[in-house]
Amino acid sequence: MDPIGPIVGTVFKGLQEQVQTQAQYALNFKDQFKEMQTQLELMQAFLNDCKDDKSKSQTVKTASKHLRDLTYVADDIVTGCHIREDYKRTIESTFCLPSCKEVVYRWDMGRKLTEINQQLQNMHNMHKMHEILDKVGQKSKPPAPSSRKPTWLVPQKIVGLEKETEKITNWMFTGNVSFIGIAGMGGLGKTTIAQKVFNHKQVKDRFRKRIWVCVSQTYDEGELERSILDMLGVEYKGCNEGELQTKISELLLKNNTLIVLDDVWSLKGGGWWALISTAFQETAKHNGCIIVTSRIKNVIESMARQGFNNNVEIHEPKLLGKVESEKLFCKFVFGPTKTKFNGSELDKVGKQIVHKCNGLPLAIKIVGGVMSGVKPRTPAEWMKKCEKFREVIIEKVEGSVNVIDSLQLSYDELPDHLKQCLLCFAIYPDDHEIEVEQLKRWWVGEGFIRGTETPNKEAYKYLLQLINRFLVEVTKKRDFDGRVYKCKMHDMVREMVIRNAKDDGFCDFSDKGKHIATPESLHLGVTKDTSFQSLIRNKKLRALILTTCDSIGFNKRIALAKVKTLRVLDLSRLKLDGISVDDLWHWITSQKLLAYLNLQDVADLKEIPPSIQKLWGLKILVLEGCKSLRSLPSPMACFPRLRVLDVGNCSSLLWIPQGLSKVSSLQELFGFKIPKGNQQEACRLSDLEKLKQLKVLQVDIMEGSLIRDDDLTALESLEKLRVLSINANGITDDELLQKLKKLCVPKGLKHLYLRRFCLEATPAWISPSSLPKLQFLCIEDSKELTQFSENFHEDGWMIEGLSLKFLPKLKEEWEWLQKEAMPQLRYLEVSHCNSLKSYPYHTDDLYIWEKPRDEMEDDKEVERNAYEEDNEEECNTCED
């Protein structure tokens, strides 16, 4: 394992970027930053040496811990300078000489920079001493092991898996499928299924040649090609690479061949796969098939796209159910004669043990092997093992790899930026459903997402990569495009993540694996059992998130009140009962590096104090669902880094103060209220015209809202706006409704939501010519809507998804909607539209229509684009 760890490595890179760019010129600290740049370059060499050092000596481990601490301290200092510089650039300075506070700050920061540079230099000197000691002992070191070569195996007899075997053999024999992928998480039985198929009697009879190659994480392309020729029984001594490839290609074309490529992690180089796939494309000359197993779904999809057209099937093995799990466990413990539990006391304990395996075949196999060796075989002895389950799953049975080590391969393969994101799951309890928005905003707030103008989109892309590697499970997603809303982690994967999080200092755990707070904690998920007293002397905590509790018993005397280093603070659903709100806000606004603040659904929160303007580094502010919130600081505080402001569903908040137009970096704005005419201090729709980075906008219109003529064209100039949600709240004022009909919207919109419109026809601007790029349209809860406007009926719609709900008077023709109106339509949902003509379904039920997959050209490409394009910028708050 990397002695430095992915978190420090990534933070270190970000620190270097800041020092090399803006930060070295900030606040008159040019000399100190140039010195830090020099020290960091020296330390980068140290990092690289540590990554290559396999000795795991105590010197390296101790130096790594010191480096980790220094990196975080240095990053805090540099980030603080950067935030201050950003803020100073956004305000007008009317004086030439610095204030007394500024002088004190510069002196203090100069002292800190000098100290950290000295410590970095000491660290470098320590490293040089380590190198000297290392050279002395170099002669006694054994040579480093070579990379594991691709191997082939003779499949053994496998019991069970008849359904999977039948499914795959049917694809091969009756479906004329030439490429089959088996994708899933480690320990799910992919290789076992492939072995079963490989050794199937019909498969043996069908293929003249059968080849099995284990590709593995570290393979050599030449070794892989030689392994194939070995199995084909071909002599290749003295052949160069080109001749090897020619031999393979000729043999594949002459024979109907089955090739199993087991455990493929990547297509690095790619020449070997281009060779095989090209030969298999000559379908007229043979009747061969390729089976690929992988833990990364994207790898299989990428391989399938190279010439196999529609002759492709991908199987994703599922976790075992209760009956299957118990049957497999009994097989390994009692032998083939017992296939299920009975009512004995021993079997009752066995059921508890199987339940903890959570359907993962490898875990059941390993645990079953351990339990078979427990003597005496009594309920009491089994219960001891059950209570120490975490120790059982890391035991090795008959030399086989244990569960955690098997899953560890998936972690080791990840790039550092994905490792740090995966480690975040360690703070959540077992089987906890996690809001995707919370994860994304955490990653952005802490700086895990760097070097992009669209961090929210990048964060979602990271999550999808973890999902495609089967390290994260989807628990809730949108039907239209598969957008993920909630996710969780398999218990066994979580155990592996916990081990890495602990080793890398990401967060702390007790000996029993319970997440706890300590003076060394960097990240903390708060439950009802969390003890904040353990945070005494903690000077490094970066993220604090309420996971399963709604109370923290906060006052200025608890240890948590002394923590001043947070970048992420998620207090969503916090109850303010028994809390001094003034003390809480004093603590929150003392977090000078805070980038993400979430106070969603804090029911009794009535106002945001002016002191929030101290949070210059704030990137994300979430106040959604604070129904008692009456006001924001006026004028709106200056947040030079703010990208997300969410005040949606704040029913007592009637307007947003002026000053919002100065938050030029804003990308997502939820709950913008169009104010009434008498609110002189309120931000108006026309003020949004200056927010050129805005991508997502949710607007609320109230009875009495005033829309001026200059408001009507404000949105049209927002060229980056992709998602627009308008809630008209059932207003009946005719003058206001007429204004809404004249609204001008940007042509780049991709998602549009209209709710509670009291219009008989849709506005004329909802048309293909005004919205040429619109992909999804949702019209809901509009009781007066009778028909679509004439412009709506124009040709040219690019809409792929349409949602019509609670439109009781809508009299459009159902057949026209489903088949003619939108030729690109592939998803349609309808509910409570009682007046639709020729509607064949029950009007009070939700009906979902999806275009059959065989009618959609390049369907998989469509789905992939839905993930990767601008849809990532849409958030849950635009949904019901």
Secondary structure by P-SEA (a helix, b strand, c coil): cccccaaaaaaaaaaaaaaaccccccccaaaaaaaaaaaaaaaaaaaaaaaacccccaaaaaaaaaaaaaaaaaaaaaaaaaaaaaaaaacccccccccaaaaaaaaaaaaaaaaaaaaaaaaaaaaaaaaaaaaaacccccccccccccccccccccccaaaaaaaaaaaaccccccbbbbbbcccccaaaaaaaaaacaaaaacccbbbbbbccccccaaaaaaaaaaaaccccccccaaaaaaaaaaaaaacbbbbbbccccccccaaaaaaaaaaaccccccbbbbbbbcccaaaaaaaaaccccccbbbbbbccccaaaaaaaaaaaacccccccccccaaaaaaaaaaaaacccaaaaaaaaaaaaacccccaaaaaaaaaaaaaaaaccccccccccccaaaaaaaccaaaaaaaaccccccccccccaaaaaaaaaaaccccccccaaaaaaaaaaaaaaaccccccbbbccccccccccccaaaaaaaaaaaaaaccccccccbbbbbcccccbbbbccccccccccccccccbbbbcccccccccccccccccccccbbbbccccccccaaaaaaaaaaacccccbbbbccccccccccccccccccccbbbbccccccccccccccccccccbbbbccccccccccccccccccccccccccccccccccccccccccccccccbbbbbbcccccccccccccccccccccbbbbbccccccaaaaaaaaabbbbccccbbbbcccccccccccccccccccccbbbbcccccccccccccccccccccbbbbccccccccccccccccccccccbbbbccccccccccccccbbbbbbcccccccaaaaaaaaaaccccccccccccc
